[in-house]
Amino acid sequence: MNSPRKRSFPVVTVLFFLLLISGNSFSQAAGPSKDYQLIAGKNYVQSKNYYLLTLFESLAPVRNLLKKDVVLNAITRQKADSIKNALKYCNRDAFCYTSRLKFSQEEIRSVSNRLAELYQPGNELDRLVKQHLIPSGCYILFQHLSAKEMLVKAWEQDAMGINFCIGVYGEGKKANYPLIDSISFATRNPRDTNTYHPGYTSLLYNTTSLLSIQVSDTSLFYQAPMMAALQFLEINERDQAADFEPMAAGENKAAVNKIKTIHWDNYKYSVILVPGAGPDDPKMPLSAEGMLRCRLAALQYQKGLAPFIMVSGGKVHPYKTRYCEATEMKQFLIDKLGVPASAIIIDPHARHTTTNMRNAARLMFRYGIPFNKPGITCTTRGQSSMIGTTLIERCRKELDMAPYRNGKRLSETEIEFFALIEALHIDPTEPMDP
């Protein structure tokens, strides 16, 4: 936000003016807080993908406001009826089932309008924005908006994310990275690829049937589509967003505790980031590239350049592998290279180099690692060159923001980076690592 021009208003007038605009974006300047504790809700797949909707059901005053609203109740009943009627009328039309499970554009607009009408400065929805949406950073790309507009944009993002998820993991539409993230089922009829396979249509019927039972007593307008998205992720075995959570109390506990004791002035860099490299063989837990990158990072760690190595990579390569790049690299660093577990932070969710960088910035912020001290990426030559040249533009294209900026190049395998706060924004089109 630009600094306001100096004016000769009396102090009382200025204070009165500030009170008047307390409900607008001016009051949102504080931004994300490192002390904010994310609410996990019922499960991490839900809360990491659809954080606003998780807040809707986790915060009792907000939940009660939405449950009592006549307009939203009508949408809830209509959606439940539509899903129930799908079982009667969709027959062998597979798309008919999934279209009933998604939010329609009219439903999204109706909810947007109603949330805007329900929002009032100082009420439950206003507090949700100022006490959760803003300090969480989960919707930071909307923070320049007024509180009301930010609320609506967050809702529309969550709704779009749910529809995208059902589209990919229910309808078999193209994922952003189909070679690693596509649906688990053969959806198309081999005799007529313009139609769905009869067996898959039967699965959609059974999925819709179960959802119809589950949503028969739902009281919140978004629950049926959200439950459908989560159920499709589950049956596709695509719930990796929850892997190892809560990490700060598990795999990263020793490192998180150590962070609190670090005197950062004693180190030139904050972290040594090692992006993962998945093997081609599904029986191989760690690739040769992964081993080489770990050894490069261990050399820098042993020089005392940074107190932590961060290994980043999920269950990515090959398709539906059971091995997690980050945990395999961590074990290699401990067993083969003698790096203590307390010096290793894992990011077991990233699926691309873009999200290696984004997730590193997120963990640094959440764990209290200073942003004003650069980290270094430590990887093999080709990837290091990409990180230093084309990756930022790729991040803008694929993530709608840049999660880092480059510093100095140290060698052909190391380059400085500075984490950026925009990395906190949820990506609605990557349900395994939003």
C-alpha positions as a Markdown table, in Angstrom:
| # | Residue | x | y | z |
|---|---|---|---|---|
| 1 | Met | 0.0 | 0.0 | 0.0 |
| 2 | Asn | 1.3 | 3.4 | -0.9 |
| 3 | Ser | 2.0 | 5.8 | 2.1 |
| 4 | Pro | -0.7 | 8.5 | 2.4 |
| 5 | Arg | 0.3 | 12.0 | 1.6 |
| 6 | Lys | 0.8 | 14.3 | 4.6 |
| 7 | Arg | -2.2 | 16.5 | 5.4 |
| 8 | Ser | -2.9 | 19.1 | 8.0 |
| 9 | Phe | -5.9 | 17.3 | 9.5 |
| 10 | Pro | -6.4 | 17.8 | 13.3 |
| 11 | Val | -5.6 | 14.7 | 15.3 |
| 12 | Val | -9.2 | 14.1 | 16.4 |
| 13 | Thr | -10.3 | 14.3 | 12.7 |
| 14 | Val | -7.7 | 11.7 | 11.7 |
| 15 | Leu | -8.7 | 9.3 | 14.5 |
| 16 | Phe | -12.3 | 9.6 | 13.6 |
| 17 | Phe | -11.4 | 8.9 | 9.9 |
| 18 | Leu | -9.5 | 5.8 | 10.9 |
| 19 | Leu | -12.4 | 4.5 | 12.8 |
| 20 | Leu | -14.7 | 5.0 | 9.9 |
| 21 | Ile | -12.6 | 3.0 | 7.5 |
| 22 | Ser | -11.7 | 0.2 | 9.9 |
| 23 | Gly | -13.8 | -2.2 | 7.9 |
| 24 | Asn | -11.9 | -1.5 | 4.6 |
| 25 | Ser | -8.6 | -2.7 | 3.2 |
| 26 | Phe | -6.7 | 0.0 | 5.1 |
| 27 | Ser | -7.1 | -2.0 | 8.3 |
| 28 | Gln | -5.6 | -5.1 | 6.6 |
| 29 | Ala | -2.1 | -3.7 | 6.3 |
| 30 | Ala | -0.7 | -6.0 | 9.1 |
| 31 | Gly | -0.7 | -9.0 | 6.7 |
| 32 | Pro | 0.2 | -12.6 | 7.6 |
| 33 | Ser | 1.4 | -13.3 | 11.1 |
| 34 | Lys | 4.1 | -15.9 | 12.0 |
| 35 | Asp | 2.2 | -16.4 | 15.2 |
| 36 | Tyr | -1.0 | -17.4 | 13.5 |
| 37 | Gln | -1.9 | -21.1 | 14.0 |
| 38 | Leu | -3.6 | -22.7 | 11.1 |
| 39 | Ile | -6.8 | -24.6 | 11.9 |
| 40 | Ala | -6.7 | -28.2 | 10.8 |
| 41 | Gly | -10.4 | -28.8 | 10.9 |
| 42 | Lys | -11.6 | -32.4 | 10.3 |
| 43 | Asn | -8.7 | -33.3 | 8.1 |
| 44 | Tyr | -5.6 | -31.8 | 6.5 |
| 45 | Val | -6.7 | -32.5 | 2.9 |
| 46 | Gln | -9.8 | -30.3 | 3.5 |
| 47 | Ser | -8.1 | -27.5 | 5.4 |
| 48 | Lys | -5.1 | -27.2 | 3.1 |
| 49 | Asn | -7.3 | -27.0 | 0.0 |
| 50 | Tyr | -10.4 | -25.2 | 1.2 |
| 51 | Tyr | -9.3 | -23.1 | 4.2 |
| 52 | Leu | -12.2 | -20.7 | 4.1 |
| 53 | Leu | -14.8 | -23.5 | 4.2 |
| 54 | Thr | -12.9 | -25.1 | 7.0 |
| 55 | Leu | -13.1 | -21.9 | 8.9 |
| 56 | Phe | -16.9 | -21.7 | 8.2 |
| 57 | Glu | -17.4 | -25.0 | 10.0 |
| 58 | Ser | -14.7 | -24.6 | 12.7 |
| 59 | Leu | -15.7 | -21.2 | 14.0 |
| 60 | Ala | -19.0 | -21.6 | 15.9 |
| 61 | Pro | -20.3 | -18.0 | 15.5 |
| 62 | Val | -19.7 | -18.1 | 11.7 |
| 63 | Arg | -21.2 | -21.6 | 11.4 |
| 64 | Asn | -24.3 | -20.5 | 13.3 |
| 65 | Leu | -24.7 | -17.4 | 11.2 |
| 66 | Leu | -24.5 | -19.4 | 7.9 |
| 67 | Lys | -26.7 | -22.3 | 9.2 |
| 68 | Lys | -29.5 | -19.9 | 10.1 |
| 69 | Asp | -29.6 | -17.9 | 6.9 |
| 70 | Val | -32.7 | -18.6 | 4.8 |
| 71 | Val | -31.0 | -18.0 | 1.4 |
| 72 | Leu | -28.1 | -20.3 | 2.1 |
| 73 | Asn | -30.4 | -22.9 | 3.5 |
| 74 | Ala | -32.3 | -22.9 | 0.3 |
| 75 | Ile | -29.1 | -23.6 | -1.7 |
| 76 | Thr | -28.2 | -26.4 | 0.7 |
| 77 | Arg | -31.6 | -28.1 | 0.2 |
| 78 | Gln | -31.6 | -27.6 | -3.5 |
| 79 | Lys | -28.1 | -29.2 | -3.8 |
| 80 | Ala | -29.1 | -32.2 | -1.7 |
| 81 | Asp | -32.3 | -32.7 | -3.8 |
| 82 | Ser | -30.3 | -32.4 | -7.0 |
| 83 | Ile | -27.9 | -35.1 | -5.9 |
| 84 | Lys | -30.7 | -37.3 | -4.8 |
| 85 | Asn | -32.5 | -36.9 | -8.1 |
| 86 | Ala | -29.3 | -37.8 | -10.0 |
| 87 | Leu | -29.8 | -41.3 | -8.8 |
| 88 | Lys | -33.3 | -41.4 | -10.4 |
| 89 | Tyr | -32.7 | -39.7 | -13.7 |
| 90 | Cys | -29.0 | -39.8 | -14.7 |
| 91 | Asn | -29.0 | -43.5 | -15.6 |
| 92 | Arg | -25.9 | -44.2 | -17.8 |
| 93 | Asp | -25.1 | -40.5 | -18.2 |
| 94 | Ala | -21.9 | -40.3 | -16.2 |
| 95 | Phe | -21.4 | -36.5 | -16.7 |
| 96 | Cys | -24.9 | -36.0 | -15.3 |
| 97 | Tyr | -23.7 | -37.3 | -11.9 |
| 98 | Thr | -20.6 | -35.2 | -11.6 |
| 99 | Ser | -22.4 | -32.0 | -12.8 |
| 100 | Arg | -24.9 | -32.4 | -10.0 |
| 101 | Leu | -22.0 | -32.7 | -7.5 |
| 102 | Lys | -20.2 | -29.6 | -8.6 |
| 103 | Phe | -21.2 | -26.0 | -7.8 |
| 104 | Ser | -23.1 | -24.5 | -10.7 |
| 105 | Gln | -22.0 | -21.0 | -11.7 |
| 106 | Glu | -25.4 | -19.7 | -10.6 |
| 107 | Glu | -24.9 | -21.3 | -7.1 |
| 108 | Ile | -21.4 | -19.7 | -6.9 |
| 109 | Arg | -22.8 | -16.3 | -7.8 |
| 110 | Ser | -25.7 | -16.6 | -5.4 |
| 111 | Val | -23.4 | -17.5 | -2.5 |
| 112 | Ser | -21.1 | -14.6 | -3.4 |
| 113 | Asn | -23.9 | -12.2 | -3.3 |
| 114 | Arg | -25.3 | -13.5 | -0.1 |
| 115 | Leu | -21.9 | -13.5 | 1.7 |
| 116 | Ala | -21.5 | -9.9 | 0.6 |
| 117 | Glu | -25.0 | -9.1 | 2.0 |
| 118 | Leu | -24.3 | -10.9 | 5.3 |
| 119 | Tyr | -20.9 | -9.2 | 5.8 |
| 120 | Gln | -21.0 | -6.2 | 8.1 |
| 121 | Pro | -18.1 | -4.4 | 9.7 |
| 122 | Gly | -17.5 | -5.9 | 13.2 |
| 123 | Asn | -19.7 | -9.0 | 12.7 |
| 124 | Glu | -18.7 | -12.7 | 12.6 |
| 125 | Leu | -17.6 | -12.6 | 8.9 |
| 126 | Asp | -15.6 | -9.4 | 9.4 |
| 127 | Arg | -13.8 | -11.1 | 12.3 |
| 128 | Leu | -13.2 | -14.2 | 10.2 |
| 129 | Val | -11.4 | -12.1 | 7.6 |
| 130 | Lys | -9.3 | -10.0 | 10.1 |
| 131 | Gln | -8.5 | -12.7 | 12.6 |
| 132 | His | -8.0 | -15.6 | 10.2 |
| 133 | Leu | -7.9 | -14.9 | 6.4 |
| 134 | Ile | -5.5 | -12.1 | 6.7 |
| 135 | Pro | -3.1 | -13.4 | 9.3 |
| 136 | Ser | -3.1 | -16.9 | 7.8 |
| 137 | Gly | -1.8 | -15.6 | 4.5 |
| 138 | Cys | -3.8 | -18.4 | 2.7 |
| 139 | Tyr | -5.5 | -15.9 | 0.4 |
| 140 | Ile | -2.7 | -13.2 | 0.4 |
| 141 | Leu | -3.2 | -12.4 | -3.3 |
| 142 | Phe | -6.6 | -11.0 | -2.4 |
| 143 | Gln | -5.4 | -8.9 | 0.6 |
| 144 | His | -5.4 | -5.7 | -1.4 |
| 145 | Leu | -9.2 | -5.9 | -1.5 |
| 146 | Ser | -11.6 | -4.7 | 1.2 |
| 147 | Ala | -12.5 | -7.3 | 3.8 |
| 148 | Lys | -15.9 | -8.0 | 2.2 |
| 149 | Glu | -14.3 | -8.4 | -1.3 |
| 150 | Met | -11.6 | -10.7 | 0.1 |
| 151 | Leu | -14.2 | -12.9 | 1.8 |
| 152 | Val | -16.1 | -13.3 | -1.5 |
| 153 | Lys | -12.9 | -13.9 | -3.6 |
| 154 | Ala | -11.8 | -16.6 | -1.0 |
| 155 | Trp | -15.2 | -18.3 | -1.4 |
| 156 | Glu | -15.0 | -18.2 | -5.1 |
| 157 | Gln | -11.5 | -19.7 | -5.1 |
| 158 | Asp | -12.6 | -22.6 | -2.8 |
| 159 | Ala | -15.6 | -23.3 | -5.0 |
| 160 | Met | -13.5 | -23.3 | -8.1 |
| 161 | Gly | -11.0 | -25.6 | -6.5 |
| 162 | Ile | -13.7 | -28.1 | -5.6 |
| 163 | Asn | -15.1 | -28.0 | -9.1 |
| 164 | Phe | -11.6 | -28.5 | -10.5 |
| 165 | Cys | -11.0 | -31.5 | -8.2 |
| 166 | Ile | -14.2 | -33.2 | -9.2 |
| 167 | Gly | -13.4 | -32.5 | -12.9 |
| 168 | Val | -10.0 | -34.2 | -12.7 |
| 169 | Tyr | -10.7 | -37.0 | -10.2 |
| 170 | Gly | -14.4 | -37.5 | -11.0 |
| 171 | Glu | -14.7 | -36.8 | -14.7 |
| 172 | Gly | -11.2 | -37.6 | -15.8 |
| 173 | Lys | -10.4 | -34.2 | -17.1 |
| 174 | Lys | -6.7 | -33.3 | -17.7 |
| 175 | Ala | -4.7 | -32.5 | -14.6 |
| 176 | Asn | -2.1 | -29.8 | -14.7 |
| 177 | Tyr | 0.6 | -32.5 | -14.9 |
| 178 | Pro | -1.3 | -35.6 | -16.3 |
| 179 | Leu | 1.8 | -37.9 | -16.4 |
| 180 | Ile | 1.9 | -37.8 | -12.6 |
| 181 | Asp | -1.4 | -36.4 | -11.3 |
| 182 | Ser | -4.1 | -37.9 | -13.5 |
| 183 | Ile | -7.2 | -39.9 | -12.4 |
| 184 | Ser | -6.6 | -43.5 | -11.4 |
| 185 | Phe | -9.4 | -45.1 | -13.4 |
| 186 | Ala | -10.1 | -45.9 | -17.0 |
| 187 | Thr | -13.0 | -43.5 | -17.5 |
| 188 | Arg | -13.6 | -43.8 | -21.3 |
| 189 | Asn | -15.4 | -46.6 | -23.1 |
| 190 | Pro | -12.8 | -48.3 | -25.4 |
| 191 | Arg | -15.6 | -48.9 | -28.0 |
| 192 | Asp | -16.6 | -45.3 | -28.0 |
| 193 | Thr | -14.1 | -42.9 | -26.4 |
| 194 | Asn | -16.7 | -40.1 | -26.5 |
| 195 | Thr | -18.7 | -41.9 | -23.8 |
| 196 | Tyr | -17.8 | -43.1 | -20.3 |
| 197 | His | -16.9 | -46.8 | -19.6 |
| 198 | Pro | -20.0 | -48.6 | -18.2 |
| 199 | Gly | -18.0 | -49.8 | -15.2 |
| 200 | Tyr | -16.8 | -46.3 | -14.3 |
| 201 | Thr | -20.4 | -44.9 | -14.7 |
| 202 | Ser | -21.4 | -47.5 | -12.2 |
| 203 | Leu | -18.7 | -46.3 | -9.8 |
| 204 | Leu | -20.0 | -42.7 | -10.2 |
| 205 | Tyr | -23.5 | -43.9 | -9.4 |
| 206 | Asn | -22.3 | -45.6 | -6.2 |
| 207 | Thr | -20.2 | -42.6 | -5.2 |
| 208 | Thr | -23.2 | -40.3 | -5.7 |
| 209 | Ser | -25.4 | -42.8 | -3.8 |
| 210 | Leu | -23.1 | -42.7 | -0.8 |
| 211 | Leu | -22.9 | -38.9 | -0.9 |
| 212 | Ser | -26.7 | -38.6 | -1.1 |
| 213 | Ile | -26.9 | -40.5 | 2.2 |
| 214 | Gln | -24.1 | -38.4 | 3.8 |
| 215 | Val | -25.5 | -35.0 | 2.8 |
| 216 | Ser | -29.1 | -35.8 | 3.8 |
| 217 | Asp | -28.6 | -33.9 | 7.0 |
| 218 | Thr | -26.0 | -31.3 | 6.0 |
| 219 | Ser | -26.8 | -27.8 | 7.2 |
| 220 | Leu | -24.1 | -25.8 | 5.4 |
| 221 | Phe | -24.4 | -24.8 | 1.7 |
| 222 | Tyr | -20.9 | -26.0 | 0.6 |
| 223 | Gln | -20.7 | -29.3 | 2.3 |
| 224 | Ala | -22.1 | -31.6 | -0.4 |
| 225 | Pro | -19.7 | -30.5 | -3.2 |
| 226 | Met | -16.8 | -30.4 | -0.8 |
| 227 | Met | -17.5 | -33.9 | 0.4 |
| 228 | Ala | -17.7 | -35.1 | -3.2 |
| 229 | Ala | -14.3 | -33.6 | -4.0 |
| 230 | Leu | -12.7 | -35.1 | -0.9 |
| 231 | Gln | -14.3 | -38.5 | -1.7 |
| 232 | Phe | -13.0 | -38.5 | -5.2 |
| 233 | Leu | -9.5 | -37.7 | -3.9 |
| 234 | Glu | -9.8 | -40.6 | -1.5 |
| 235 | Ile | -10.9 | -43.3 | -4.0 |
| 236 | Asn | -8.2 | -42.1 | -6.3 |
| 237 | Glu | -5.6 | -42.5 | -3.5 |
| 238 | Arg | -4.8 | -38.8 | -3.9 |
| 239 | Asp | -4.8 | -37.6 | -0.4 |
| 240 | Gln | -1.1 | -36.8 | -0.2 |
| 241 | Ala | -1.8 | -33.3 | 1.1 |
| 242 | Ala | -2.2 | -34.8 | 4.5 |
| 243 | Asp | 1.0 | -36.9 | 4.4 |
| 244 | Phe | 3.1 | -36.5 | 7.6 |
| 245 | Glu | 0.8 | -33.8 | 9.0 |
| 246 | Pro | 1.1 | -32.3 | 11.5 |
| 247 | Met | 4.8 | -32.1 | 10.5 |
| 248 | Ala | 5.9 | -29.7 | 13.2 |
| 249 | Ala | 4.8 | -32.3 | 15.8 |
| 250 | Gly | 6.3 | -35.3 | 13.8 |
| 251 | Glu | 9.0 | -35.4 | 11.1 |
| 252 | Asn | 10.0 | -31.8 | 11.6 |
| 253 | Lys | 9.7 | -31.6 | 15.4 |
| 254 | Ala | 13.4 | -31.8 | 16.2 |
| 255 | Ala | 14.2 | -29.2 | 13.7 |
| 256 | Val | 11.4 | -26.9 | 14.7 |
| 257 | Asn | 12.6 | -27.1 | 18.3 |
| 258 | Lys | 16.1 | -26.3 | 17.2 |
| 259 | Ile | 15.0 | -23.2 | 15.2 |
| 260 | Lys | 14.1 | -21.6 | 18.5 |
| 261 | Thr | 17.7 | -21.8 | 19.7 |
| 262 | Ile | 19.4 | -20.6 | 16.5 |
| 263 | His | 21.5 | -17.4 | 16.6 |
| 264 | Trp | 21.0 | -16.4 | 13.0 |
| 265 | Asp | 23.8 | -13.9 | 12.9 |
| 266 | Asn | 26.2 | -16.8 | 13.2 |
| 267 | Tyr | 25.2 | -18.1 | 9.7 |
| 268 | Lys | 25.5 | -16.6 | 6.3 |
| 269 | Tyr | 22.4 | -18.5 | 5.1 |
| 270 | Ser | 19.1 | -19.6 | 6.6 |
| 271 | Val | 18.6 | -23.0 | 4.9 |
| 272 | Ile | 20.1 | -25.2 | 2.2 |
| 273 | Leu | 17.2 | -26.2 | 0.0 |
| 274 | Val | 17.5 | -29.5 | -1.9 |
| 275 | Pro | 14.8 | -30.2 | -4.6 |
| 276 | Gly | 13.8 | -33.8 | -5.0 |
| 277 | Ala | 14.5 | -36.0 | -8.1 |
| 278 | Gly | 12.2 | -39.0 | -8.4 |
| 279 | Pro | 13.4 | -42.3 | -9.9 |
| 280 | Asp | 12.0 | -44.0 | -13.0 |
| 281 | Asp | 11.9 | -47.4 | -11.3 |
| 282 | Pro | 8.9 | -47.8 | -8.9 |
| 283 | Lys | 11.0 | -50.2 | -6.7 |
| 284 | Met | 13.8 | -47.6 | -6.3 |
| 285 | Pro | 13.3 | -45.3 | -3.2 |
| 286 | Leu | 15.9 | -42.7 | -4.1 |
| 287 | Ser | 17.3 | -41.7 | -7.5 |
| 288 | Ala | 20.9 | -41.2 | -8.3 |
| 289 | Glu | 20.2 | -37.5 | -8.9 |
| 290 | Gly | 18.7 | -37.4 | -5.4 |
| 291 | Met | 21.8 | -38.9 | -3.8 |
| 292 | Leu | 24.1 | -36.5 | -5.7 |
| 293 | Arg | 22.0 | -33.5 | -4.6 |
| 294 | Cys | 22.1 | -34.7 | -0.9 |
| 295 | Arg | 25.9 | -35.0 | -1.1 |
| 296 | Leu | 26.2 | -31.4 | -2.5 |
| 297 | Ala | 24.0 | -30.1 | 0.3 |
| 298 | Ala | 25.9 | -32.0 | 3.0 |
| 299 | Leu | 29.1 | -30.4 | 1.8 |
| 300 | Gln | 27.6 | -26.9 | 2.3 |
| 301 | Tyr | 26.1 | -27.8 | 5.7 |
| 302 | Gln | 29.5 | -29.2 | 6.9 |
| 303 | Lys | 31.0 | -25.8 | 6.0 |
| 304 | Gly | 28.6 | -24.2 | 8.4 |
| 305 | Leu | 26.9 | -22.0 | 5.8 |
| 306 | Ala | 23.4 | -22.7 | 7.2 |
| 307 | Pro | 22.0 | -24.5 | 10.3 |
| 308 | Phe | 19.4 | -26.5 | 8.3 |
| 309 | Ile | 19.0 | -28.6 | 5.2 |
| 310 | Met | 15.5 | -28.6 | 3.7 |
| 311 | Val | 14.7 | -31.6 | 1.5 |
| 312 | Ser | 11.7 | -31.1 | -0.8 |
| 313 | Gly | 9.7 | -33.5 | -2.8 |
| 314 | Gly | 6.6 | -35.7 | -2.4 |
| 315 | Lys | 5.3 | -39.0 | -3.8 |
| 316 | Val | 5.8 | -37.9 | -7.5 |
| 317 | His | 7.8 | -40.1 | -9.8 |
| 318 | Pro | 7.0 | -42.6 | -11.2 |
| 319 | Tyr | 3.2 | -42.4 | -11.4 |
| 320 | Lys | 1.6 | -43.2 | -8.0 |
| 321 | Thr | 4.9 | -44.2 | -6.4 |
| 322 | Arg | 4.8 | -45.2 | -2.7 |
| 323 | Tyr | 8.1 | -43.5 | -2.0 |
| 324 | Cys | 8.4 | -39.9 | -0.8 |
| 325 | Glu | 11.4 | -38.0 | -2.1 |
| 326 | Ala | 11.8 | -35.8 | 1.0 |
| 327 | Thr | 11.8 | -38.6 | 3.5 |
| 328 | Glu | 14.1 | -40.8 | 1.4 |
| 329 | Met | 16.6 | -37.9 | 1.1 |
| 330 | Lys | 16.4 | -37.2 | 4.8 |
| 331 | Gln | 17.2 | -40.9 | 5.6 |
| 332 | Phe | 20.1 | -40.8 | 3.1 |
| 333 | Leu | 21.5 | -37.6 | 4.8 |
| 334 | Ile | 21.3 | -39.2 | 8.2 |
| 335 | Asp | 22.5 | -42.8 | 7.4 |
| 336 | Lys | 25.1 | -42.1 | 4.7 |
| 337 | Leu | 26.3 | -38.5 | 5.4 |
| 338 | Gly | 26.0 | -38.1 | 9.1 |
| 339 | Val | 23.7 | -35.1 | 9.1 |
| 340 | Pro | 21.7 | -35.0 | 12.4 |
| 341 | Ala | 17.9 | -35.3 | 12.1 |
| 342 | Ser | 17.5 | -32.0 | 14.0 |
| 343 | Ala | 19.2 | -30.2 | 11.1 |
| 344 | Ile | 16.8 | -31.6 | 8.5 |
| 345 | Ile | 13.5 | -30.1 | 7.6 |
| 346 | Ile | 11.3 | -32.0 | 5.2 |
| 347 | Asp | 8.7 | -30.8 | 2.7 |
| 348 | Pro | 7.0 | -34.0 | 1.6 |
| 349 | His | 4.4 | -32.5 | -0.6 |
| 350 | Ala | 6.1 | -30.6 | -3.5 |
| 351 | Arg | 5.5 | -32.1 | -6.9 |
| 352 | His | 7.4 | -29.7 | -9.1 |
| 353 | Thr | 10.4 | -27.4 | -8.9 |
| 354 | Thr | 7.9 | -24.5 | -8.7 |
| 355 | Thr | 6.5 | -25.9 | -5.5 |
| 356 | Asn | 9.9 | -26.9 | -4.1 |
| 357 | Met | 10.5 | -23.2 | -4.0 |
| 358 | Arg | 7.0 | -22.2 | -2.9 |
| 359 | Asn | 6.8 | -24.8 | -0.1 |
| 360 | Ala | 10.3 | -23.9 | 1.2 |
| 361 | Ala | 9.1 | -20.3 | 1.6 |
| 362 | Arg | 6.0 | -21.4 | 3.4 |
| 363 | Leu | 7.8 | -23.6 | 5.9 |
| 364 | Met | 10.4 | -20.9 | 6.5 |
| 365 | Phe | 7.5 | -18.5 | 7.4 |
| 366 | Arg | 5.5 | -21.0 | 9.5 |
| 367 | Tyr | 8.6 | -22.2 | 11.4 |
| 368 | Gly | 10.0 | -18.7 | 12.1 |
| 369 | Ile | 13.0 | -18.8 | 9.8 |
| 370 | Pro | 13.9 | -15.2 | 8.9 |
| 371 | Phe | 13.0 | -14.0 | 5.4 |
| 372 | Asn | 15.6 | -11.3 | 5.5 |
| 373 | Lys | 18.4 | -13.8 | 5.4 |
| 374 | Pro | 18.9 | -15.6 | 2.1 |
| 375 | Gly | 18.8 | -19.4 | 1.7 |
| 376 | Ile | 20.6 | -21.3 | -1.0 |
| 377 | Thr | 19.3 | -23.9 | -3.4 |
| 378 | Cys | 21.7 | -26.8 | -3.8 |
| 379 | Thr | 21.1 | -29.1 | -6.7 |
| 380 | Thr | 22.6 | -30.4 | -9.9 |
| 381 | Arg | 23.6 | -28.1 | -12.7 |
| 382 | Gly | 20.6 | -28.2 | -15.0 |
| 383 | Gln | 18.0 | -27.6 | -12.3 |
| 384 | Ser | 20.2 | -24.9 | -10.7 |
| 385 | Ser | 20.4 | -23.1 | -14.0 |
| 386 | Met | 16.6 | -23.2 | -14.3 |
| 387 | Ile | 16.1 | -21.9 | -10.8 |
| 388 | Gly | 18.3 | -18.9 | -11.6 |
| 389 | Thr | 16.8 | -18.1 | -15.0 |
| 390 | Thr | 13.4 | -19.3 | -16.1 |
| 391 | Leu | 11.7 | -20.7 | -13.0 |
| 392 | Ile | 10.4 | -17.4 | -11.6 |
| 393 | Glu | 8.5 | -16.7 | -14.8 |
| 394 | Arg | 7.2 | -20.3 | -14.8 |
| 395 | Cys | 6.0 | -19.8 | -11.2 |
| 396 | Arg | 4.1 | -16.7 | -12.2 |
| 397 | Lys | 2.5 | -18.6 | -15.1 |
| 398 | Glu | 1.6 | -21.8 | -13.1 |
| 399 | Leu | 1.2 | -20.4 | -9.5 |
| 400 | Asp | 0.0 | -16.9 | -10.3 |
| 401 | Met | 2.9 | -15.5 | -8.2 |
| 402 | Ala | 6.6 | -15.7 | -7.6 |
| 403 | Pro | 7.5 | -17.4 | -4.3 |
| 404 | Tyr | 11.1 | -16.2 | -4.3 |
| 405 | Arg | 13.6 | -13.9 | -5.8 |
| 406 | Asn | 17.2 | -14.8 | -6.7 |
| 407 | Gly | 20.3 | -13.6 | -5.1 |
| 408 | Lys | 23.9 | -14.2 | -6.1 |
| 409 | Arg | 25.0 | -17.3 | -8.0 |
| 410 | Leu | 27.6 | -19.1 | -5.9 |
| 411 | Ser | 28.5 | -21.9 | -8.2 |
| 412 | Glu | 27.0 | -23.9 | -11.0 |
| 413 | Thr | 25.1 | -25.9 | -8.3 |
| 414 | Glu | 24.3 | -23.2 | -5.8 |
| 415 | Ile | 22.4 | -20.0 | -6.0 |
| 416 | Glu | 21.0 | -17.7 | -3.3 |
| 417 | Phe | 17.3 | -17.1 | -2.9 |
| 418 | Phe | 15.0 | -14.9 | -0.9 |
| 419 | Ala | 11.6 | -16.3 | 0.2 |
| 420 | Leu | 8.6 | -14.1 | -0.6 |
| 421 | Ile | 5.4 | -13.9 | 1.5 |
| 422 | Glu | 3.1 | -14.4 | -1.6 |
| 423 | Ala | 4.1 | -18.1 | -1.4 |
| 424 | Leu | 1.4 | -18.6 | 1.3 |
| 425 | His | -1.5 | -18.3 | -1.2 |
| 426 | Ile | -3.4 | -21.6 | -1.7 |
| 427 | Asp | -3.3 | -23.1 | -5.2 |
| 428 | Pro | -6.8 | -24.3 | -5.9 |
| 429 | Thr | -5.7 | -26.4 | -8.9 |
| 430 | Glu | -3.2 | -28.7 | -7.1 |
| 431 | Pro | -5.3 | -30.6 | -4.6 |
| 432 | Met | -2.4 | -32.9 | -3.6 |
| 433 | Asp | -0.2 | -29.9 | -2.8 |
| 434 | Pro | -2.3 | -26.8 | -2.6 |
